[in-house]
Amino acid sequence: MTTGFFSHDDCMKHDMGQEHPECPERLSSIISYLAQTGLDQVLDWIRPEEITRDQLLLAHPEGYLHQLDLMAPTRGRVFTDPDTAMMPDTLRAARLAAGANIQAVDMVLSSQLTNAFICARPPGHHAERSKSMGFCFYNNVALAAKRALNFHQLERVAIIDFDVHQGNGTVDIVGGDERILMCSSFQHPFYPHSHVHRQAENIINTPIQAGESAVAYRKAVEDAWLQKLQDFRPQLILISAGFDGHRLDPLAELNLEAEDYGWLTEMIASVARDHANDRIISTLEGGYHLKALAESVNAHLDVLSKIN
C-alpha cells in the first residue's frame, strides 16, 4: 500500500485576491517542491470528487449550506468575514477539498491506501457548524471524522491539529463527542480568540506562547498529548496539518522548522502504529511562507510515505 496524495487543479481557482496569504500558489509550491525532491514518485496521486450534500450535512446544517449557496457570486468576490472571500469558483474548490477527505477515509479504511495527505484548499478547521471564517467554509477534518464514525462504524477517532491558529470550528463541531479525542496546539493569545479554555473533556488544548522555542514546543505537545492518545487507543488518526508555526511564516510568531514537523509526524505515527493499524489521514490547513510550507509538507510526507 501507499500514501495517497489528493489534489485537484480546481482547488487553485479559488482566489481571494492579490496579496491574500491563502493563495493558489500554496498548492503549486508544494507540488513543485515534491517534484524537486523526488517524493512525488512514491505517492499515489488521486484527483478527488466533490463531497455530496448529504455528506456535508454530517457537520453542517442545511440552513448554513443554503446560506453559502445564496452568497456565492457569479462574478467578483463576496466577503463572508473580513478575511474570507467567495468567488465563483470557491464552493467548487471547497467541495473538492471536503470530498477529498471523505474519499481518503473510505480508501484508507478499506485498505486501498496506507495513509493519505490532502493537498487542497480552501482549508477547513476554522469553519464552525454554522459559520464560515478564517479562510474556511466547510470543516474538512470534522467531516472526515463523522464519516469514519457514522459510515464506517469506528468507535474512536483522534484529531491532531498543529496549526498555529486554534481550530475553533473543529472544537465547535466535535466538542463533547466522546468518540473523538482532539489534541490541538496553537499560539496563544492569538486568532481566533475563542474556544481556548477547554469546554469539553474530549478537547486537549495546548496553548503556546509567541516566541517559544521549538524544543519547548516539542516538550509541551508530547507531555500534553502522547499519554492521552495512547490511553484513548484511536482506530484512525486525522491531522489538521497547519504549517504556519514555522519561524518564517508571516502570520505567526513561533519557531518551528521543517524537521519539527517531521518529528511531530513521527510521534503521531507511533500512536497510529500501536492502535490504528498505521491509519493516518492528514489535510492541509495553514502555512503561508511558500518555501517553508513546501519544505514542511515534504518533511511530513517523507515520514508518512515510509509507513507500510
N, C-alpha and C positions, 0 to 999 in steps of 0.2 A: 504494500500500500504506500501511498504518497501523501504529500502535503498539497491540498487543493488551494489554488490561488484564484480567487473570484474577483473579476474586474470586468467592466464594460465601458466602452468608449463614450456611451451616452451619459455616464456619470461626470464626464468632463464638460458637458454642455451647460450644466448648471453654473452660472457665473453671476456672483453678487456685485460685480462692479470692479473697476480699476482700483488696484491697491488694497482690495479687501483681502485679509490674510487667508481666509478659507477659499483658496483659488484653485482652478483646474490644474495648475502646474504641480500641485501637491501630488497628484496621481502620476503624472508623466515623469516627475523627478524620481519617484520610487521605481517605476518600471524601467527607466533608463539606467539607473544605478544597478539594479538586479542584473541587467544585461552586461554591464561592465564587469561585475564580479563573477559572472557565470552562474549565479544561483538560480537564474530563471530556467536553466536547463534541467534542474532537478524537481521543478514544481509541476503540478498538473493544472494547467490553465483552463479555467472554466468561465464561460460567459453566462451570468445569471439571468433568470427570468424575473419579471415583476412579481411582487407579492400580490396576493388576491385580496379583495375587500374583506372576506371572511377571516383571513389570516390577520389583517390589520386590526380587526375587532378583538383579537386576543389581548391587546394592550390599550387600545384607544376606542372611545365610544363613537357611535355613528355621528352624533352631533358635531364632534370635533372634526371628523373626517370630512363631513359635508361642508363645514366652515372653510376648511382648506381648499376644497374643490371650488367653492364660490369665490374665494380670494384669488385663485390662480389667474394671472393676467394672460391675455392673448398677445400682448406686446409690452415692452418696457419692464419695469420692476415694481413690485408692491412689497412694502416692508411689514413684516408681522411683529417685529420689535426693532429697536434702534440698530441692532447688529445683524438682523436676519432678513434677507430679501428673497422673494419668489419671483421667478421669471417664467416664460412659457415652458421651458424645459425642466423646471425644478422638480415637480412632482413625479415626472417620469424617472428622473435620477434617484429620487428618494425611494420610489417603489422598487427600483432595481437594487439599491443598497439593502433595503429591508428584505427583498426577495432572496438576495444572496445569503443572508443569514439563515433564512428558513431552509433554503436548499442545502447549505452547509450542514445544518443539523441533520437533515434527512440522510445525507450521504455519509457523514461520519458515524451516525448511529446505525446505519445499515452496513457498515464496514466497507464501504466503497473508497473511503479515504481514511488515513490515519488521523489527520488533523486538518485544519483549514485556516486561511487568512483571507479576510475580505478587504480588498483594496478598492474601496468605493467611497463615494460621497454623495450627498451631504452626510455628516456624522449624525449621531442619534442620542447620546446619553444625556443631553440637556432637555430633550423633549419629554414633558410631563404627560400625564394621562390625557389632559385636555388643553395643552398649551405648548406652542412652538416657541423656542427661544435658543439663544446661544448657538446659532447656525444650524439648528436641528429641527426636524419636522416629525419624523417617526422614530420611536425609540428602538433601534435595531437590536440591541442586546437583550432588552426586555422581551421583545417579540420572539427572539431565539429561545430564551428560557421558557416562555409559555408554550412554544411548540414542542420542546423536549418533554415538558411535564405533561401537557394535556393530550398531545397526539401520540408520543412515543411512550408515555406512561412511566417516565423516570420518577423516582421518588426524591432525589436530592441533586440539585444543580448549584454549582458555585459560580458567582460572578466576581471577577477581579477587575477593578477599574483603577488603572495607574495614571490616568490623565492628570495634568496639573490643576485642572478645574474639577470640582466635585460633580459627580454625575447625579445631580439633583433629580432629573427626570426618572432615572432608573430607581432611585430611592422612593420617589413618589409612587411608582407602579408596583414595585416588588416588596416594599416595606411591609412587614407583618406576615408575609408568606413564608411559613416555616419550612417549605420545601426548598427554599433558596437561601443561601448564605452569600451576602455581598460584602466584599472587602474592598475598601476604597481609600486610596492615598491621594492627597491634594494639598496644594499650597493654601495656607490659612493665616490671616484673613484674606479672602480673595473672592473673585467672581465664582459662583453666582450668589454668595452671601446667604444661602439658605440650606436647610436640611443638614446642617453641620453637626448639631447635637443629636446624638442617636435617638431616634423616635421609635425604633422597633428593635427587638432583640436579635433579629437576623441581619442587622446592618452593623458592620465593623468599620467605623470611621477612623482614619489615621491622618490627622492634620499635620502638615509640615510647615515650619516657619520659612519665610523668604530668606534666601542666602544659606540655607542649611547645606552641609557638605554631603557628597554622595555616600561617604562612609556612614554618616549619621542616618541618612535616608535608608540605606540597606538595613541597618540595625533596627530602625523603627518598624519597617514593614515586616521584617522577619519575626520580631518579637510579637507584633500585633496579630499576624495572620497565620503563621505556619502551624501552630498547635491547633488553632481554631479550625483550620481547613482539614487537618488530619483527623480531628475528632468528628467533624461533620461527614467525612467519607463521601465526597461528591462523586456521582456517577458520570458527570460531564462538567468540564470547566469552560466557561465563557469568559473572554477577556475584552473589556473596553480598553483598547490599546491607544492611549494618547501619548505622543512622544514630545509633548511641549514642556516637559520638565527638563529637557536638555538645556545646558548652560547657555547655548547660543540662541535659544528661542526668544523672539521679540515680545511675546505676550506674557512672559512669566519670569520668575526670579529664583529658580532652583539651579542646581549644578550637576545634573546627571550628564553622563556621556553615553555613547552608543554601547559600550561594554556593560554599563549598568543595566541597560535593557536586556542584554544577553543574560546577565545574572538573574534578573527578575524572571525571565522566561524559563531558565533552568530550575529555579525554585518552584515555579508553578508546575513545571513538567514533572518534578519529583512527586508532587501530590497526585497528579494525574496517573503516574506510573503505579502508585500504591493503591489507588482506589477507582480510577476511571478508565482502566484499560487504555491509557495514553490519550484519551479523547479530549482534545482542546480545540476550541473554535475562537479565533481572535478577529475582532473587527476594528478597523481604523477609526479613531476619534480625532484628537488634535495632533498638533505638530506643524509649526508654521515657518521654521527656517528650513528651506528646501534641502540643503545639503545635509544638515543634521537629521532631518526627518528621514531621508533616504538611507543614510548610514545606520540609523537606529532601527528602521524596519529590516534592513539587511541582517543586523545582528540578531534580531528577534526571529526572523525566518531561518537563519542559519541553525539555530537551536531546534526549531520545530521540524525542519527538514531532515534532521539526523535521528529523529524518533521513528522507530519501526518495530 
